Amino acid sequence: NSSVPPSSDPLKKPSDKKKRKKGFKRGPKYDHLGKTRNGFGQPDKIVPLELENCPVCGGSVERDEVVPEKVQQVAEVVDQPIEIREYRRGFYKCPSCGWSDYSPVPLGVKEGFRYGARLSSILGWLGYGGNLTWRKQEHFIEYVFGIPISQGSLAKMHKWFQESLEPLTQQWLKYIQQPGIRCVDETSYCIDGIKYWVWVAT
């Protein structure tokens, strides 16, 4: 084993000739138990599909109430997946102590920021879980959700992600500095041709 960590290796294209076990196929097996074949539970909307005319001859048709209806659940993105909320905050005064200020914003909303917590968490996953660049995150939000977003707003989000994880990071650093055996490993990911590294310790 080399004494040099992999993070010091130059960025290079992985080889196409990777060793794989013969006879092993990736993905689910043909006889595996399906997770969604029986639907998704209680539907949000029920859409009856009625038929008035015969698709063959065009004549009027009658429904056979004896035969049970066929039910199929379909998961689909709604026409407007983003809801624009406008919060109107009144200015209040306390005659008892003299306090005065606007009513607070609800949980998940940052003062002066135009994107909510759920949308921000999606972008956080796209960046750290999906390894998408800021440009691709920007395009995803604009094309899928239909709202504009700047890279400056993305930078603010990622800064807040970092700040929210800082307490856990400090706990992790104190933990791995304690006496005892620790396993440390590193893995790489590439963004815009730049190689970044994530270190994991257990």
QUISULMO-V195276 format. One record per helix or strand of 2 or more residues. SS is the DSSP state (2 for helix, 1 for strand). FROM is the first residue (numbers start at 0). TO is the last residue. If there is no record, write none. Layout:
# QUISULMO-V195276
SS:FROM:TO
SS:FROM:TO
This chain:
# QUISULMO-V195276
2:5:7
1:90:92
1:99:101
2:116:128
2:133:144
2:150:175
1:183:190
1:193:200
